[in-house]
């Protein structure tokens, strides 16, 4: 698909819950891969396929470009838990929230699914449990960790 053909998909970040599927009926969902754990590929795409919800797969690094091109009109962050500081969400959620805010795209927090894939990939130095960066360079790969997204960012 060409970028010009994108028709305002809804961006999802984190682990999509079955309860949220009603939000996407009749809409196309933009599924980010959610590195390093690949939540988008391992969980979100199979769930969307199971419920016949159209989606477009997107690498994480493409999101900034799609926001810049005004192709994303709504973002849903699937958080792990609500705290007094805000929403505890998977790594990368702050990035997606700030991109949304910068481009005046509304963000809706939604409780995500609880899924454990064993998380063989903890940073960008591996993919599917296989090392793709080695040696001294590997020390620059930051482990992914949950982030708190506070109300002023949303």
NUMARVO-950482 format. One record per atom (N, C-alpha, C): z, y, x. Coordinates in steps of 0.02 Angstrom, whole numbers, plus 50000, padded with zeros to 5 digits. Each point is the difference from the previous one (the first is absolute). Layout:
BEGIN
ZYX ...
end
This chain:
BEGIN
500004994150042 500005005949958 500005006250044 499635004949979 499985006450036 500545004649973 500265004350044 500555004449981 499815004449941 499375002249996 499795004249944 500074996449933 499994993450002 500044996049938 500714998849976 500495001750041 500704999149979 500155004549941 500284997249948 500135003849939 500755000649989 500335004150040 500715001649992 500464993949994 499994995650050 500454994349997 500735002150007 500444995749977 500725001150008 500214996450064 500305003550046 500244997150062 500684996749990 500064993850025 500654996749998 500234998750072 500655000650011 500304998750065 500644996149990 500074994550035 500594995849993 499834993849961 500524996649976 499914993649965 499965001149925 499404999649974 499865000849929 500434995149958 500295002549946 500394995749956 499594998249938 500144994149971 499644997949940 500125004949943 500615002849997 500175004849946 499575006350003 499735001650058 499615006150007 499274999249982 499774993949990 499294998849990 499715003849940 500415001349950 499765003749941 499785007150019 500255002650055 499805006750023 499275000350022 499724994350015 499344999850031 499454997449955 500164998149939 499484997549954 499475005449990 499384998050009 499455004649991 499885004750060 500364999050053 499935004350060 499844995650060 499725003050050 499884996650064 500585001750047 500244994950034 500575000850045 499754999950072 500235004850039 499855000250071 500574996550036 499854994450032 500514995850032 499975001050075 500535003150027 500055000750073 500264993450027 499824998550063 500214993650029 500754999650012 500335005650010 500735000350013 500194996150063 499715002150057 500184997050064 500715002050017 500374996250037 499794993850033 500074993849956 500345000649943 500164994049961 499434997849954 499495004249992 499414998449960 500174998749927 500465003949972 500194999249930 499405000749954 499555004550016 499425001049957 499564993949997 499884996950057 499574994150003 500344993749976 500634999150017 500354993849984 500294999849929 500185005849974 500345000149935 499615003949946 499825006250015 499715004349949 499324997849976 499554998350045 499334997849979 500034993649959 500374994850022 500034994149957 500285001449930 500505004549995 500305001649935 499495003849956 499655004750029 499495003649962 499434995449977 499794995450044 499484995249982 500234995649942 500624997750004 500284995749948 499995003349931 500075006649999 500035003849937 499355003949986 499484998350036 499335003049990 500015007650002 500375002850047 500025007250009 499555001750060 499495004349989 499555001650055 500355003750056 499804998450061 500325003150059 499485001150054 500195004350046 499615001150061 500494999550058 499844995950048 500414999250060 499865005850048 500535002450032 499935005650046 500464999050060 499745001150059 500444999850059 500475005949998 500594999250028 500505005449999 499745006450032 499624999450054 499785006050035 499455003749963 499734997349946 499485003349961 500305004649946 500644999249986 500315003849946 499945007650010 500135002350060 499965007250013 499325002849983 499484996450018 499315002249986 499875000249924 500254994949964 499904999949928 500375005649965 500605001750024 500355005849973 499615006350015 499765000750062 499625005850020 499375000949956 499684994549982 499405000249959 500165000649925 500655000849984 500235000949931 499824994049955 500064994050027 499824994049963 500614996649968 500605002150018 500604997049973 500345005049954 500144998049938 500285004649951 500724998449981 500244994050018 500684997949983 500224994850051 500635000450021 500294995250047 500624996949969 500074993550008 500614996549982 500314997050062 500625001750013 500384997150055 500464994749969 499944993950022 500434994749975 500594999250048 500575002349977 500605000350042 500424993749993 500474999250047 500434994150001 500655001249962 500275006050006 500605001749962 500085007549997 500345002349948 500155007049992 500705001250029 500055005250042 500645001750030 500175007249983 500595002250019 500185007049985 499585004950041 499724997750056 499575004350042 499275000249975 499804994949962 499314999649977 499804992849988 499394998450018 499734993349989 499904996550067 500314994250009 499894995950059 499354996249990 499525001350044 499334997349991 499744997150066 499484995949996 499734997050061 499735005250049 499984998250063 499725004350051 499315002549981 499865006250014 499375003249982 500035003949935 500544998949962 500075003449935 500075007650008 500345002150052 500075007250012 499315003050016 499624996650041 499325002150017 499585001049937 500014995049956 499605000249939 500265005549953 500665000749996 500305005249957 499815007050025 500045001050065 499835006650028 499265001549993 499574995050010 499285001149988 499875002049927 500344996549955 499925001649929 500225007249986 500575001950026 500265006749988 499535005350030 499784998850061 499555004650034 499365001349960 499774994849965 499375000549963 500115000749925 500615002049980 500175001349930 499854994049954 500164994150025 499924993849962 500704997949976 500104999149935 500664997949976 500184993050024 500664999250015 500264993650023 500494997449949 499914993849980 500474996849955 500374994350035 500655000550006 500384994450028 500094994649947 499954993750021 500074994449954 500334994450038 500474996549968 500344994550033 499504994550017 499994998050063 499534994950023 500284993049994 499574995250013 500184992949999 500414998350061 500404994949994 500374997350057 499654993750023 499665000550057 499614994650027 500154999550075 500044993950025 500114999050071 499454995650028 499605002750045 499454996350031 500204997250068 500635000850018 500214997950067 499885005550051 499585004849982 499875005950042 499904998350073 499494995950015 499854998250069 499765006050040 499745005049966 499765006050033 500515005649988 500305002550054 500505005349991 499755006850025 499434999950034 499715006350024 499244999050007 499675005150024 499274999850005 499744995950058 500444996950039 499784996050057 499784993049981 500134997949937 499794993449977 499645000749934 499614994949985 499654999649936 499974992749980 500314998449944 500034993149978 500384995650049 500495002950034 500414996250047 499694999350069 499395002650008 499664999450065 500035006850036 500164999650064 500045006150041 499315003150009 499945006449984 499365003550010 500075005650052 500625001550018 500155004850054 500504996650046 499885000150063 500454996650045 500165004450061 500434997250041 500175003450063 500405006349989 499935004650045 500395006249999 499865004349939 499394999549973 499815004049942 500424998149939 500214993849995 500384997649943 500655003949989 500285002750053 500645003749993 499925006349957 499395002249989 499895006049960 499944998449925 499974993749982 499944998049930 500695000649967 500075004549953 500635001149965 500104994949945 500594996949997 500134995449944 500015003949934 499754996849948 500025003149934 500704999349971 500235005249969 500654999649966 499985003849935 500444998149955 500035003449936 500175007450010 499775004249952 500105007250004 500295002549934 500395005350004 500255003249939 499555005949984 499744999949940 499585005549975 500445004049952 500155006250018 500445004049957 499605003949948 500355002649951 499695003249942 499565005950021 500185003850051 499605005950018 499324998050027 499924994050027 499354997750023 499574997949941 500324997049950 499634997949940 499885005949956 
end
